[in-house]
Structure formats: C-alpha cells, structure tokens
C-alpha cells in the first residue's frame, strides 16, 4: 500500500511540477504584496483540487459513455505524459510557461488592479491541465473498486496539492536562493522520471489490450 502512495505521489508531483510553476508564479506576482500572493495561491489550489477530484471520480464513467476502455486510455494517457516529459527534459514546457507569464505581465501593466491569475493560468492549465487530469484518471482506474487504494491515491493527490501550495507561497524566496538554473535542472530530472512512468503506462495499456489481465 505504501508503494501505491509513493508511486501516486511521485507521478502527480512530477506531472503538476510545482518547481516548474514556482518561477512562473514568482514572475507573474512580482511587485505584488503578500496578501495578493496568498489569495492567488489558495484560490488556485482550491480550484485545481476540485477539478482533479471531480475527474478522479467521474472520469471512468465518462470514458464508459464514450465507449473508451481504460486500457486504451492508459495507453493514450501514457503517450501524453511522455510528450510532457520530453518537453520538461528539453525545457520546452518551462519556456512556454515563461512566454505566457511575460504576455500576462505585459497586460497587467495596462491595468490599475492586479489581474486574478488564480484560475487561469495557475489552476488551469498549470496545476490541473490535461496531463494531471489524465494521470489521476489513470491512477484511479488502476485502483479498480478497491476503495483503500483509491483513498491512498486521493491522499497522495492532496499531499501534492499541499506541497504545491507551500512551494508557491515560498516561490519568491526559493527563486532568490536556488535561481532559475537549479530550478530548470530539477525540472529536467523530474522529466526523465516522468518519461519512465509514462512508458510503463503505455506498456501496461498495450499488454491489457492484446493479452488481457
């Protein structure tokens, strides 16, 4: 059981990628007061949690209505996660996020009041994007009808969300200490781990599709 929790935690942590979000959040909230930053963090994590828990419970039923098997979803989800991993390894994901942050920061300068970035882009798509949604659905699908396993997966999700909350709250200080270079290096390491997990998901989906069980 502990192995399931650790696997779920690592997978979700890598996909949500708090160390990758932290520098973006620091840039987008630069110059704002602590109260604004706390408000954005707590609102973003709440919205992301609601979205991911929703798909954790209704995702399988939704796939059933579309006639999509969990084996097919596991294979497709693994492929999607593998693409995300490649972007992390080659820093494409961080680069895209930074461009988005710069774009939003430019328009923020045209407004008197700071923009609410909690729902978009922090909660969606940074924290609860397609990769995170696919991951929680894959994990819950593997748990089947075992509610103990589902409980461990949800606990892992909430632990990752709590970790993300803490990292975002400390994002400005973290970036002052470690800098962008160290953050990018850590993101690449997480990308390699995610690539291995994604490959395993694809292998499992193909095996079930062709050989059953």
Secondary structure, DSSP 8 states (H G I E B T S, - for coil): -HHHHHHHHHHHHHHHTHHHHHHHHHHHTTT--HHHHHHHHHHHHHHHHHHHHHHHHHHHHHHHHHT--HHHHHHHHHHHHHHHHHHHHTTHHHHHHHHHHHHHHHHHTT-SS----IIIIIIIIIITSHHHHHHHHHHHHHHTT-HHHHHHHHHHHHHHHHHHHHHHHTHHHHHHHHHHHHHHHHHHHHHHHHHHHHHHHHHHHHHHHHH--
